[in-house]
Amino acid sequence: RDINISDSNVLVAYFSVTNHTKELAGYAQEYLNSDIFEIVPKQEYTSADIEYNSDCRANREQNDDSARPEIKNKIEDISKYDTVVLGYPIWWSDLPMAVYTFLENNDFNGKTIIPFCTSAGSYMTGKESRIADHAKGATVLNKGLGLPGRMSQDDPKAVKSEVEKWLKEIGYAK
């Protein structure tokens, strides 16, 4: 069944270092006419921190399932949202550990989380199933969206169209 966007309190929350996910989040926020929240780590990532062919910070964190980078900002009142559209890049076939910090530090009980991701290679990897383990009480919609990160630079109109098509497919009628 279609969900009338104006009847649902939606938040688009995203984590982005290279701005690819930020771009998709912006398209979703625009389509949904929702609030938007950027997950910002207290210690922001530099390009050296995500240089995957080295012993970079992101690699060390992704190899430590207990790593939880501290988040600098907070959602003022998450209780006013029914649905959280959650965007993130894929880091070594998983959500970045900063996203797990975000999920564990907010009350998602009774909320629906709809994931979307960007990646250079693997998109929805199956690890999005872990979202429910870290966002206690949430329902996670398993029809997420995965797109190549560079696509936003190469063809922004196509990305916007894909985001809107996906949101319509999962029931968000405009």
N, C-alpha and C positions, 0 to 999 in steps of 0.2 A: 504494500500500500504506500502511496505517496505521503510524504510528510510535508505539510505546509511549513515552509521555512519560518514564516512569521509566528507560527505557533510553538516553535522549539527554541529554547535558549541554548545557542551553540557558541562554543569557544574554539577557535583554531589556535592550537598551541604547537610550537615548532622549535626545533634545535637545528641550527645551521652554522657551519663554519665558512663554507665557500660561497654561500648565498644561493646555491641551487635549490635547496629545500625552502629557503625563505621565499623564493619566487613562486613556487607551487603554493605555499601557504597563503601568499597574497592573493593568488587567483581564487583559492577556496574561500578566503575571507570576503573577497569582493562578491563572489557568486552567492554566498550564504548571507551576506550583509551581517556578519557576526563580529564579535569582539575577536581580537588577536593578541597572542601573548608569545613573546620570544623567550625561550629558556636560555638564560645567560649564565655560564659558569663563573664563579668568583674569579678563578684564574682562567681568563679567556685563552683559547687555542690560537697559536701562531701557525704559520705555514710549516715551520720546522716541527711543530707538535703533531702534525698529521702526515709527515713524510714517511709513508708506509715501508719504504725500502731501507729503513734504519731502525735503531732502537729508540723510536720516538715515543713521546708521552702517550699518544693514542694507542699504540701497540702495547705498551706496558699496562695501560688500564684495561684494554680489551682482553688481555691474557690473565687478568686478575678479576674473577667473578665477584669479588667483594669490593672492588674499587667503586667509590661513590664520590665523584667530584662535587664539591660544594656549589650550590646554586646561589647566584648573587641576588636575584629578584624573586618576588612572590606574587602569586595571583591574589588580588585584593579579596575577592569573595567567590571562591569556586562553587559555593553552594547554590549560586543563582544559575548554574549551567546544568542542563540535562545531558548534553552531548559534548564530547571533546573530540575534535578532529585533530589527530596527533601526527605531526610530521617530523621526520628525522632522516639523516643519511644512514646508509648501511656501512658499518665499520666492521670489517672482518666477519661478514655474514650475520651480524647482530646489531641490536640497537646500541648506540653509544652509551657508555656508563652514565653520563650526565642525564640521559633520558630516564634511566632507572632511578636516579636520585629524585628527579621530578615526580615520577610515579609514586615513589615510596613516601614522599613528603607532602602529599596532598590527599584529601579525602575524596575518593572516587566512588564511594558506596552508592549504589543505585544509578550510576551514570553509565552512559554508553560511550565507549572509546572506539573511534574509527581511525585506523592507522593508514598513513601513506608514507612512502619513502622515495629517496633518490639513491642512485648507485652508479658506479662505473661498470658494474658487472652483474651481480646478483640482486634481484629486486626483493619481492616478498619471499623471504628465505625459510619461513616456518618459525623463525624465532619470535615473530610477532605474537605467537601463542603465549610467550612468556609475559606479555603485558599484563594479563589477568592475574598472574602470580605476584606482581609487584604493585598493581593498582587494586588493592583488596576491595571486593564488593562490586567491581565494575563488570559490565558485559562488554566484551570486545567483539566488534563486528569483524568477521573473518573475510570480508570482501574488500580488502584494502587495495591501494593503488601503488604500483611501483613504476617509476620512470627513470630513464637515464638522466643523470644530473646535467650533463653537458647539453642535453636537448633544450634546456631553457635558454641557453646562449645561441644555439644553432637555429631554433625555430620556436620563438616564444608564442606565436599564435597557435601552433599545434599543441603546445603544452597547455595553454589556457583551455583549448577545446577539449583535450583529454581529461583535464580536471573537471570541467563542467559535465562532460559525458558521464564520467564516473559518479559524480554526485547525483545526477539524474538516475543512473542505474541503481543506486542504493536507496532511492526513494525520496530524494530532496527535490521536489518540484518547485519551479520558480514561477 
